[in-house]
Amino acid sequence: MKQTVWISYDFGVRGDYPGLYKWLDTKKAKECGDSVAYFVFEYNSNIVAELKKDISANVTFKNGDRIYLIYTDMKDGKLHTVGNFIIGNRRAAPWEGYAPLDENIEDW
């Protein structure tokens, strides 16, 4: 099967960019802005597991590296956009704390 996917990657300054870029080039990936790529991935049955295995065989990851995968999936007869980290985890967002607090709440 073939599936259109996007990945967002965050490797810091010492990440294995050469390995990632070589892997993305073999997938004929398109650049979509800073640290985002789009490509068609061919897999047998489990896109997430197979993509993670393929990229892990070609890129050396260190603590703190992250890859977020976005793709579409059919569930209950409906097409859904799905996203999850295949390498690393979610962190606190840099924008947390910028929204104004509701100042009309009484403290007691």
Secondary structure, DSSP 4 states (H G I P E B T S, - for coil): -EEEEEEEEE--TTS-HHHHHHHHHHTT-EE-STTEEEEEEE-SS-HHHHHHHHHHTTS---TT-EEEEEEEEEETTEEEEEEEEEES-----TTTT-SPP-TTPPP-
